[in-house]
């Protein structure tokens, strides 16, 4: 292989490595089925989540919702695709004391999941009885 051929090969490898995150953004699977109360708010929730994480070239995919009637706990579950991750990472938006139909994505908290949605320590705390009761409405 000539020096020019090796140089082209090196540039090709560098291009593939640098463009790989772009292809993960383009290959985002479709959202999971969305509850009717959430369908209109989902685009805003995705936008809020991506901007909270302050990442470039990212897209969110909705994967599910967890609700609890006793305190109106709502956990919106997402996968985040794009730079700098080559695989999807998991993230969530959370709200308490508001019914699913009354959610305001701008006022929801959120974060990145370490591991699984069921075992993440931050979500375990959010689900725990250590939370203050909701104020009467």
N, C-alpha and C positions, 0 to 999 in steps of 0.2 A: 504494500500500500504506500502510495506516495505521501509526501508531507502535506500536500494540498488535500488529499483524501482523508488523512487523519484529522486535519483541521476541520474539514466539513463534518466528520463524524463527531468530534467534540462539540461543535456548535449545534449539531442535531440533538445530541444528548442534553445539552444545556437548555435548548428550546423545549424539549419534552418535559423536563423537570420543572421549568418555570411556567409552562402552560397547563400542567396537570391540574392545578386548582381551578382554572377556568373551566375545564371540562367537567369537574365535579359540580360546579354551579349550573352548568347547562343540563346536567343529567339528574336533576332533582325529581324524585318520584312525585306523583300527584298527592294532594292532601287526602287524609282519611275523611270519612263521612262526617259532616259537621251538624250538630244540633241546630234546629231552625232558629233558636234564640241567639245563636252565635254567628250565623252565616254572614250577616251584614257587618259585624264587628271584627271578623277574622283578618281581613287585609290590614286594618289599622293595628291590630294586635301583633301581627308579623312585623310590621314596620317598626313599632315601638320596641319589640324584642331585639331586632337586629341593631337598632341604634343604641339601645342600652348596653349591648356588648361591645360597641365601638370597634367593629371589625370591618375591613374592606371586603368587597366582592362577596358578600354573603347573602344567602337566601334561606328563608325559614320554610319548613314543611310542617304543617299541623298533623300530629299523630294521634291525639286523643284528649279527652277531658276527664278529670276526676271531680266529682261533686259530693258534698255531704250536706244533707238537709238541716241538721241540727244547728249549724252556725253559718250556713250558706258558703262553705268553703268551696272554692273553684280553683282548680289547678289546670291550666291549659298546657299541654305537653307538645313540644316541638323538637324537630331535628334541624340543626343548622349546618348548611353546606357552604363550602367555599374557603377561600384563603384565610389563614395559612394551613387549614386542616385538609388532609387528603381523604379523610373519612368523616362521616357525619358526627357531630357532637350533639348531646342532648341538652335542652334548656327548657325553662318553664316561665310562665307568668302566673301569679297567684293573687287571689282576692278572698277576703272573708267578709261576712256580714252584708253581702249583696247577692241577690238572686242572679242566676245566670242571665236572665233577660235584662237586668239592670247594670250589667258590667260596663265599666268605663276603662278601656285598655290603657289610657294615659295615667290612670291612678293605680294601676296594678304594680306590684313588686315582681321581681323575677331573679333568675340566676341560671347558672350552668349546673348540670347534674353530674355528680361524680359517680359513675357506675350506672345503676338502674333507677328508674323513677320510684320503684317500690322501696328501695333500700337507701336512698340518698339521705344523709344525715340532716341537711337543711330542711328537706321536705318532711322528714320524720318529726322534727321540732315543730314545723308548721301544723302538722296533723295532731300534735300532742295535746293533752289536757292543760298544759302549761300556758296556753293562750288565754288572754283575757276574754270574758264573755262579751258577746255583741251587745251594744247599747239597745235599749228598747226603742221600737219604732213607733 
